[in-house]
Amino acid sequence: MCIFSVQTDQHLKLCFSDVEYDLYENHENPLRCPLKLYNFYLSKCPKSAKNKDDMFYLQPVEGCEAESPVWYSAERVSRATLEQILSRLHRNERTPSSPSSNR
């Protein structure tokens, strides 16, 4: 299970299985700040899903627009879908022509 919880205004704790990660505010690059990204994600989730620890990865709302107040449904992304996404990201990370490998 993946759980995110904001501890303070400048700290985010990510718990995934038995591993915990502490994430802190990124003052140098606010566009890559995990706290700001998390809070923005929450702002686009339906109210019914915001306080549930077991529903972090939600299905996108089909056909929503950038101006829409809600981008995600209250339905979880399946484990199989998450595994496909992570596998694809992992493959792309190892591809020499991908922008992420040129860091």
Disulfide bonds with the S-S distance in Angstrom:
none
